[in-house]
């Protein structure tokens, strides 16, 4: 971590000392962070009640115009009161790309980046500009230890072409991108980490339309995963039957913002070809939010989120048994965001969480709690610096 700190300081210092070349600009450094306090009521599964302060998320950005039509961008993200010595949270290099802008119709990004998928994915890290403390579940980076966010939404791409085509008052938005498949090596015993271990790609894109403050679009991705190889080993079936199995994501989004009204909604469908007809691991997510600006500073909103995810329980009861079950997570939430000034936002949010497990009838599963609920009260301050 000492090396990372030295690199960051050097980048800031160099940005202020370099003399700009034609088309070049000084290095711009800025960021967002959000600190929160939350109270969680007791749950039937024994968790809570508890109170906790948390540095939920910090994003540190470096941006520089390199030449005419060329720019570069770097984004570091720290989560959950990050501390390497205490083994808290995490730090990620989220983006490091160079962009060529030819026109409104054609922009090319090369390098590590967050791809366009639905409306919220590309702007999810702008915490002071979003009304939420806890964002719709599959976009909440601080939950990445509990929810498989990368299954619902593509987290990384490396080449992206995007832009919009004006047609009168309408803008037609388009984006296509390439990235790695999910089969990334994370074990140094098997060679270089961070490298795709297959010859597959993530292929994705979004097609949308914008009219004034109304925006709508559809998104999709296709990739092949080896996620189910472990399942094949447990079943003592040929592991090759569980390699390169397709995963599809389909998404749609709708958003509208006026002087008084704020609306947004999204739907995501994740479909697998699991290699086993008897078991299903598909997932869906949707959310809808409606808010009202009581003033330029104050937005009050209500929102509803829903996750349906199919899972598999593997039990060894003398012989291996697989059970397909469905987990349903439903959240009804309300909150407010008050802009104290252009850089500071104060927020409050309440959430009622209901979790249900649809488990097949079997004696060995009878001790599993199939439903519980709890409430979350939280407040936060979000900063632009």
Order of alpha helices (4+ residues) and beta strands (2+ residues): alpha-beta-beta-beta-beta-beta-alpha-beta-beta-beta-beta-alpha-beta-beta-beta-beta-beta-beta-beta
